[in-house]
Amino acid sequence: KINSLTANKQISEFLRKNRGIFEYILEGVIVVLLFAASLQFLRVPTPAKEIVEAIIGNDPVLEDPSSSNENNVIKTIAHRGAGLDAPENSLVAFKTCKEKGVNFVEFDVTLTKDGVPVIFHDDTLERLTDHCDFIRDKTYDELKNIDISVKHPFSDRYQGTFIPTLDETVNQLLNSGQNMFIDVKDNNMQMVNVILDIYEKYPALYLRAVTTSFFPNIIYLIRRRNPKIVCSLAWRPYAFTRVSYSYPAGKGPRRSNVFYKHILYALCDILHDFLLTKITYYLMGISFILLHKDAICGRTVQDWREKGVRVIAWTVNHPVEKQHFARVLKITYMTDTLTGESASRSGC
């Protein structure tokens, strides 16, 4: 009895002295449980595998080399409609892809001053035309007669090529039997409704299109309001801090030369990169991740595959690189040119 009383007294004394530690542990457990519950509440479920495969085919890694049925695997996606072969993001470019046997194209969506969704990549007209205005400062009526072929290498073949609307593009691609990646270029809440409306107008898109963006907030809001839409997220190194990135050149020019802004952008890069593989992809329920080709290795592909997310490389133009991504890493890639690609390599 004496030993028992002594032991109980020692335990009581231990608990009294370490009460604060146990309280911290309990609070920690509660925080973790609340965080896990919040993730489950906020998460948007990933679309069924069958729906994803209906759009883009089987995962290339599962392809049977002895099988002659190439139609179940999409190896090539025409980036901006293969913009090196015809004026990028144009109806004639998408038509040319179809004629070359490529049934999957990617294009960019942005908004005009009067809120018309048009197919254009840059903020300004300068790179493709003789104008230097911002797209967002022009109405569609002011843009619709601007020729986007004037600076293209094959401009003589494509004179009179104009900026199409989202509606015109989707209508043409659905009628031609082509599937599509719709890339949202604006971090603008209006774009959420634009995507939701186009899917409502063309229900065939649920089995014919993937919506993507560099902005996780846009993709999350789209999927939160309509989980049936198959989505992906685009990523490259230094997306916030640098205008561009490539190997072996490395980092491009800074987005801002103002010191505090550059530091802020750098913190955004660090936070975004950290969360992407741990929380962001899970919350959004994405089916694909579009990765810059110079940031992809076998380990990267495998890590994403284990998360149930398929990797697509962009933008792959060199024939040797195409073979590497298709044959070695066994992933789909986006390309600016279809030169040298056969219909069978396109998986169409």
Sequence and secondary structure as in RCSB ss.txt:
>XXXX:A:sequence
KINSLTANKQISEFLRKNRGIFEYILEGVIVVLLFAASLQFLRVPTPAKEIVEAIIGNDPVLEDPSSSNENNVIK
TIAHRGAGLDAPENSLVAFKTCKEKGVNFVEFDVTLTKDGVPVIFHDDTLERLTDHCDFIRDKTYDELKNIDISV
KHPFSDRYQGTFIPTLDETVNQLLNSGQNMFIDVKDNNMQMVNVILDIYEKYPALYLRAVTTSFFPNIIYLIRRR
NPKIVCSLAWRPYAFTRVSYSYPAGKGPRRSNVFYKHILYALCDILHDFLLTKITYYLMGISFILLHKDAICGRT
VQDWREKGVRVIAWTVNHPVEKQHFARVLKITYMTDTLTGESASRSGC
>XXXX:A:secstr
 HHHHHHHHHHHHHHHHTHHHHHHHHHHHHHHHHHHHHHHHH      HHHHHHHHBS GGG  TT   GGGB  
EEEETTTTTTS TT HHHHHHHHHTT  EEEEEEEE TT  EEE  SSBSTTTSS   BGGGS HHHHTT  S T
TSTTTTTSTT    BHHHHHHHHHHHT EEEEEE    THHHHHHHHHHHH GGGGGTEEEEES HHHHHHHHHH
 TTS EEEEE TTTTTBS EETTTEE  BS  SHHHHHHHHHHHHHHHHHIIIIIHHHHT SEEEEEGGG  HHH
HHHHHHTT EEEEE   SHHHHHIIIIIS  EEEES  TT  TTTTT 
